[in-house]
Amino acid sequence: MTFDPYEIRSHFPALQSGAIFFDGPGGTQVPQEVIEACGDYLRTANANLGGTFETSRRTIEVMADARRAMADFLNARSPEEIVFGPNMTTLTFNLSRAVGRTLHAGDEIIVTALDHDANIAPWVALEERGIVIQWVDINPEDCTLHMADMKRHLSMRTEIVAVAYASNAVGTINDLKRIIDLAHERNALVFVDAVHYAPHGPIDVQELDCDFLTCSAYKFFGPHVGVLYGKYDLLEKLPAYKVRPARDRTPDKLETGTQNHEGIAGVVAAIDYLTSIGEKYGIDAVKQYQSFTGRRFHLKTAMAAIQQYESKLFTRLMEGLQGTRGIEIYGITNPKHFNQRTPTVAFTMEKLSPREISGQLAQENIYVWDGNYYALEIMERLGLEKHGGAVRVGLCHYNTAEEVDRFLEVLGRIQSEES
Ligand SMILES: Cc1ncc(COP(=O)(O)O)c(C=O)c1O
């Protein structure tokens, strides 16, 4: 069946407001199914884990189901490789502190200028233990990662490479397979930040062979819940900071305190929502996947269908932006390489600040972000930080060609009023 964004949109109550949501990289809207799952949990299963009574048993089931669903979403080998937490940033700080206990002064960690600060600051914090941080630069012309610089910094002293799947500022998708192979040749582990990439394409941790990977459900149509994947053996031997009664096993030892159970119930619904897209519109059904819940196959084909739809929408947006006078676009602009980027674009205009542009768009009910979106390093590297960063337009599968056209029309008007 042809991908139908209007059928898709009918699942999302927020989209009925008439506003244009191009703010997806900061957090997506949620389908009705997710809203209901959170409410249902609170109505019928609200309890803590480990009791003998009905609501506690239901909560255990919800957690187990969510772990299986996330294992399918990421193609993990086992649900125990999935750890939940409040958000990616907190999970990454927890993990880096635990990893830090296993490192020695002089060991090295690689971070990149393309990353969100949540995949930089938790590693830089280990400098206080004598860990040396190596910074990999970008190619400023197209905001791709400087691979020669990556190779130069990788050595037998490298313990961790912390790298984004895709940049939340300029949309660049990194050549992860290559980075992971290079890192593993030097016995370094790779920690992938997939927060920005997750709503836009299929993730397969086994195929990538990454050691850790994080994402956040609120960026892929779920509630505010963070998710960490780690290879089972690595998580098992990690000296996590935990309370004494918590089991010293993965995932329990890494899930400090009581989790956001209602949000996690919503994560299952978000995965089910994506699974249903695969059932309806799935493409590239080439390979049968191992699956804990039967969802994996549909998830893979759903994300392929989403990718194909978004790519067409993004080309329309880029053609319009490139045809608007006085606009500077950051990142990959050659359509031949659009498969190396997500449908997220950052730009500035000559006469107006990013804040002024986003404010004028907001008055027309078009929601976009401005600033650095915590991708501080790249904004500084591009010389934009001191000028208020850039405007970021982020498309996702519930956006339409009409919305893109309306945005371009309003932007064109803003531009001509200023010149
Ligand atoms: C690429 C990327 N990494 C990390 C984060 C932080 O995620 P969280 O809000 O779950 O801590 C974000 C949030 O915008 C992001 O876009």
The ligand as a Gaussian input file, in Angstrom:
#p B3LYP/6-31G(d) Opt

LIG

0 1
 C       21.397000      13.571000      19.194000
 C       20.882000      13.734000      20.591000
 N       21.540000      13.131000      21.586000
 C       21.129000      13.231000      22.861000
 C       20.037000      13.978000      23.209000
 C       19.629000      14.044000      24.632000
 O       18.546000      13.193000      24.822000
 P       17.692000      13.222000      26.162000
 O       16.815000      14.423000      26.092000
 O       16.932000      11.936000      26.133000
 O       18.639000      13.276000      27.301000
 C       19.331000      14.655000      22.216000
 C       18.182000      15.518000      22.545000
 O       17.849000      16.415000      21.838000
 C       19.760000      14.514000      20.862000
 O       19.110000      15.116000      19.859000

